[in-house]
Amino acid sequence: MKKSKKKEKKPGFTGIKELGTSMKKNTTLYIFLILPIIYFVVFKYIPMFGNIIAFRKYVPGQSYFGVSWEGFRYFEMFLKDEAFWNAFKNTVVLSGISLLICFPIPIIFSLLLNELMQKKFKKVVQSVTIIPRFLSVVVVVAMMNAMLSPSTGIVNRIIEYFGGEAIYFMNDPFWFRIIYICSELWQFVGWNSIIYMAVLSSADQEQYEAAMVDGAGKIKQAIHITLPIMLPTIAINLIISLGNILNIGFEKVLLMYTPTTYETADIIQTFVYRIGLMGANYSYGTAVGLFQGVISLTLLWMANRITNKRWGCGLW
């Protein structure tokens, strides 16, 4: 008699029947997915069709897809616009500096925090550094304006106390990037370190004990044990950060900058807002936004490919 061979079940869904079975078993979980799916479809995917007006002339009140075909006319316009290239340069510089400073500091902070032996003090430090994340951008910028005011700000009061002159921080192009990056660090360093702390909490303590027996100090343990454990998480966060390098905090920059700081503060998002929306040049603004999106997608793909090849981990 021939023995019947049982087919091995592969993980994942292999058909509609398996999907239906999974939905019956996990009905509640699938119900929870309905609202997120609706959100992404309505506010993310459907608006993508509006990108067609980057190639067509859009007139408010008329066809959603524009009234006439313009081809690459709007792309040629902004590529020849000096104001756009100034905004592009500011975006790259500000994002690059933010990436170099704001990306590694949460990693270092989590490593230092992980070495604290007193649990109560550790929790207090975590709470204090996470709280700024829940403040709105409006509140953060208002606090900066109050602290850096040339007449009543505490920073200028200290400068004047030591014999210096008051500095108009918020109106000085030189100080804009410094203030922006410092505010980003203060607001997000604790929040961004949470994911690294979660990884460290699940680390195998036997490896550290074995390293201590071999005479490895804290620095060697961090280099040879801790960082390799954190590497996949660091790689994924790096990919996402590189993909968003042209997407700076629009609201904060918009609230911080003034006409006197356009030289260093005007970024792609504020340029689109000012020219596209405030100037009612919607097709032009859409063309700039589409250009920005294509570059971001390219950077994301390249970063993912490099990390996959170099460290064997990535988003896909």
Secondary structure as UniProt FT lines:
FT   HELIX           16..25
FT   HELIX           27..40
FT   HELIX           41..45
FT   HELIX           46..54
FT   STRAND          56..57
FT   TURN            60..61
FT   TURN            64..65
FT   STRAND          68..69
FT   TURN            71..72
FT   HELIX           73..79
FT   HELIX           82..102
FT   HELIX           104..114
FT   HELIX           119..130
FT   HELIX           131..134
FT   HELIX           137..147
FT   TURN            150..152
FT   HELIX           154..161
FT   TURN            162..163
FT   HELIX           169..171
FT   HELIX           173..192
FT   HELIX           194..201
FT   HELIX           205..213
FT   TURN            214..215
FT   HELIX           218..221
FT   HELIX           222..226
FT   HELIX           227..243
FT   TURN            244..246
FT   HELIX           250..256
FT   HELIX           259..261
FT   HELIX           262..265
FT   HELIX           268..271
FT   HELIX           272..278
FT   TURN            279..280
FT   HELIX           282..311
//
